[in-house]
Amino acid sequence: MEFNGFLTADFDYFKKKDKMTKEEYEKTRNDIKLHFRKYCYELQKQYHKITGGVLELDKEFHSFTKKSDEIAAFSDISQKSKLKIFLNSEFLGVTIELKCPNYEELLQDKKDLIWEFMLSNKHTFIEYLPNIKNVKNIRILSHELNSKNYENIINALKNTQNKSLSLIQIGYLFNKNESIKLGKDIVRNAYDALIKTLELNKAF
C-alpha cells in the first residue's frame, strides 16, 4: 500500500479542520481514520511476517475529535509503558510512553543506554510531558542532545510536584516532508523504528 498519496492531506487536516464545513470535516476525519488504520495494519502485518508474533493495537481512536491535535494508536507493553503510533500536523511518530514514579533515577541510571539510542538515528527524540497547566514540554531531538539539555529534563522532573500526571516519551519522529518523500517506504522505516523502540523498552 502506498502512503504518499494521502499523507499530505492528512498532515494538513490538523491545521485546516477549523476552517472546514461540517461535511468537509466529517469526510476528511473519516478518511484519516481509515488511512491511519491501514497504516497501523501494515505495521502489524510486517511485525507478524518478521517475528511471527502479534502486535496488538487499540485502533478505535475514540478520542479523535475536532479538539484533537493528533490521531494515535496504543499498545500496552508493560505496567509502566505504552507503545504509541501517531500522526499530527508535523510528524509521523513511533514512541514509548513511560509512566513511573522514579523518572529521575531511570534517566540517570539508563543514561548511557538512552544516549546510545538517541545518537543511533537522526529521527530519535526524548520528551518530557508534564501535563500540568503552564508547565511546558521539553523535547530533545537527536541532533540537539547534549549534557545540558538532558540535565534540563532531569531537573524539571525533580521540580515537578505531581509526577503522576507526567510522561516521558522516547522514540522516533519522521517530519512531514520526510514522510511524504519516503512514500511507501515510510512503513519500512516506521517498522524499523518500532522494533528498536520496543528493544529499548525491554532494556528498561
Salt bridges, closest charged atoms under 4 A:
ASP10 OD2 - HIS35 ND1 3.07
ASP12 OD1 - LYS176 NZ 2.65
ASP31 OD2 - LYS27 NZ 2.94
GLU42 OE2 - LYS45 NZ 3.64
GLU70 OE2 - LYS84 NZ 2.55
GLU97 OE2 - LYS84 NZ 3.68
GLU104 OE2 - LYS163 NZ 3.56
GLU127 OE1 - ARG139 NE 3.34
GLU178 OE2 - LYS122 NZ 3.83
GLU178 OE1 - HIS123 ND1 3.57
